[in-house]
């Protein structure tokens, strides 16, 4: 049975992992005959957003602790990730990716990537194993791998940023998967587009199937 590492950026679209993308990723992995293990870095969130009002809250939270809500407690610190024990790695989206896993939300193309996230992606790349990125997550792949074909949908500002980092962007719509066969990188836009949960389910199912076919 093939095994995916699923990396989460917290819990909640505005300051963590996008919950629908994360949950549907786990579902698609199991539906397609694979298993998964969930990881998140054990670090503080950049900030906490009230998801009802959209306003910042005066409190602190931990990315690993928050991601454990989605994982039902079955999660490990990203520092424990072993690329040799996984067949693929996949990153659901959510603003936490751009705030907690890297600094793209604040620095754009000049962003820095969390060292544990960078190590996981670079090691999987060196081993030639599939790397999947949903929604905004491809910006991390662009920053780390540079010369790679990917998609973030069609947002002009984000497209310009990933191309500045050396990536080759492909404009896509709902459910489409961009595959860089040379680097074994798979991306799909999800909520970078004006989407509904059925669109997300289709995109996630398609990216997981494509990654499985490459193993």
C-alpha positions in Angstrom: 0.0 0.0 0.0 1.4 3.4 -1.0 1.7 6.0 1.7 1.2 9.7 1.5 2.6 12.3 3.9 -0.1 15.0 4.3 1.4 18.3 5.7 -1.0 20.8 7.3 -0.5 24.4 8.2 -2.9 24.6 11.2 -6.7 24.6 11.1 -8.9 27.1 9.3 -8.7 28.8 5.9 -7.7 32.3 7.1 -4.8 31.3 9.4 -4.2 27.6 8.9 -5.0 24.7 6.6 -8.1 24.8 4.5 -10.3 22.2 6.2 -12.2 21.0 3.2 -9.1 20.6 1.1 -7.4 18.8 3.9 -10.3 16.4 4.7 -11.0 15.7 1.0 -7.3 14.9 0.5 -7.4 12.3 3.1 -10.6 10.8 1.7 -9.2 10.7 -1.9 -6.0 9.0 -0.7 -7.9 6.2 1.0 -10.5 5.9 -1.8 -7.6 5.3 -4.2 -6.1 2.5 -2.2 -3.4 4.3 -0.3 -2.8 5.3 3.3 -1.6 8.6 4.8 0.2 10.0 7.8 -0.4 13.6 8.8 2.4 16.1 9.8 2.6 19.8 10.8 5.5 21.9 12.1 5.5 22.4 15.9 5.6 26.2 15.7 3.5 29.2 16.6 0.9 30.5 14.2 1.6 33.9 12.7 -1.7 35.1 14.1 -5.2 33.9 14.9 -8.2 35.0 12.8 -11.8 34.9 14.0 -13.4 33.0 11.1 -16.8 34.5 11.8 -15.7 38.1 11.6 -12.5 37.9 9.6 -10.7 40.0 12.4 -7.5 39.1 14.1 -7.8 37.8 17.7 -5.5 38.7 20.6 -4.3 35.1 21.3 -1.6 32.7 20.3 -2.0 29.2 18.9 0.4 26.4 17.8 0.3 25.0 14.2 0.7 21.4 15.3 -1.9 21.6 18.0 -4.4 23.3 15.7 -3.7 20.8 12.8 -4.4 18.0 15.3 -8.0 19.0 15.2 -8.3 18.0 11.6 -6.2 14.9 12.2 -8.3 13.8 15.2 -5.1 13.8 17.2 -3.3 11.3 14.8 -0.5 13.6 13.8 3.3 14.0 14.2 5.7 16.9 14.2 7.1 17.6 10.8 10.6 17.3 12.4 9.9 13.5 12.6 9.1 13.2 8.8 11.3 10.6 7.1 11.2 10.8 3.3 12.3 7.2 3.0 9.1 6.0 4.7 6.7 7.9 2.5 5.9 7.3 -1.2 4.6 10.9 -1.8 4.0 14.2 0.0 1.0 16.5 -0.4 0.2 20.0 0.9 -3.4 21.1 1.1 -3.9 24.9 0.9 -5.2 27.6 3.2 -3.7 31.0 4.1 -1.7 29.2 6.9 0.5 27.9 4.1 1.5 31.4 3.1 1.7 32.6 6.8 3.0 29.7 8.8 4.8 27.3 6.4 6.4 30.3 4.6 6.2 34.1 4.5 4.6 34.4 1.0 1.6 36.3 2.4 3.9 39.1 3.5 7.0 39.0 1.3 5.7 37.5 -2.0 8.5 36.2 -4.2 11.1 37.1 -1.6 9.5 34.8 1.0 11.3 32.4 3.3 10.2 28.8 3.8 10.1 27.0 7.2 13.2 24.9 7.4 11.3 21.7 8.1 9.0 22.2 5.2 12.0 23.0 2.9 13.8 19.9 4.1 10.8 17.7 3.4 10.2 19.0 -0.1 13.9 19.0 -1.1 14.5 15.5 0.1 11.4 14.2 -1.7 12.6 16.0 -4.8 16.1 14.4 -4.5 14.5 11.0 -4.2 12.3 11.6 -7.2 9.1 11.0 -5.2 5.8 12.7 -6.1 5.2 16.2 -4.5 1.6 17.4 -4.5 0.5 21.0 -3.8 -3.1 22.4 -3.7 -4.4 25.9 -3.8 -1.7 28.4 -2.6 0.8 25.6 -1.7 2.6 25.6 -5.1 4.2 28.9 -4.1 6.4 26.9 -1.7 7.3 24.5 -4.4 8.2 27.4 -6.7 10.4 29.0 -4.1 12.3 25.8 -3.3 12.6 24.1 -6.7 12.5 27.2 -9.0 12.5 25.7 -12.6 9.3 23.7 -12.2 5.9 23.7 -14.1 2.9 24.3 -11.8 -0.4 26.1 -11.4 -2.1 28.3 -8.8 -5.2 28.8 -11.0 -5.4 32.3 -12.6 -4.7 35.0 -10.0 -2.4 37.5 -11.8 -0.5 38.6 -8.7 0.4 35.1 -7.6 1.2 34.0 -11.1 3.7 36.9 -11.4 5.3 36.0 -8.0 5.8 32.3 -8.9 7.2 33.2 -12.2 9.6 35.6 -10.5 10.8 32.6 -8.4 11.6 30.8 -11.6 8.5 28.6 -12.0 6.6 28.1 -15.2 2.9 28.8 -14.6 0.0 27.1 -16.4 -3.4 28.8 -16.2 -6.0 26.3 -15.1 -9.6 26.0 -14.0 -11.6 23.7 -11.7 -10.3 20.1 -11.4 -7.3 20.5 -13.7 -3.9 19.1 -12.6 -0.6 20.4 -13.8 2.1 17.8 -13.9 5.8 18.4 -14.1 7.0 14.9 -15.2 10.7 15.8 -14.8 10.4 17.0 -11.2 7.4 14.7 -10.3 5.4 17.7 -9.1 1.6 17.8 -9.2 -0.5 21.0 -8.6 -4.2 22.0 -8.7 -5.8 25.3 -7.9 -8.7 24.4 -5.6 -9.9 27.5 -3.7 -7.4 29.8 -5.5 -10.4 29.9 -7.9 -14.0 30.8 -7.0 -14.9 27.3 -6.2 -17.4 25.1 -4.3 -16.9 21.9 -2.3 -17.7 19.8 -5.3 -15.0 21.6 -7.4 -12.6 20.9 -4.6 -13.5 17.2 -4.4 -12.9 16.8 -8.1 -9.6 18.6 -8.1 -8.3 16.7 -5.1 -9.5 13.3 -6.5 -7.7 14.1 -9.8 -4.4 15.1 -8.2 -4.3 12.1 -5.9 -5.1 9.8 -8.9 -2.3 11.4 -11.0 0.2 11.1 -8.1 -0.8 7.4 -7.6 -0.3 6.7 -11.3 3.3 8.0 -11.1 4.3 5.7 -8.3 
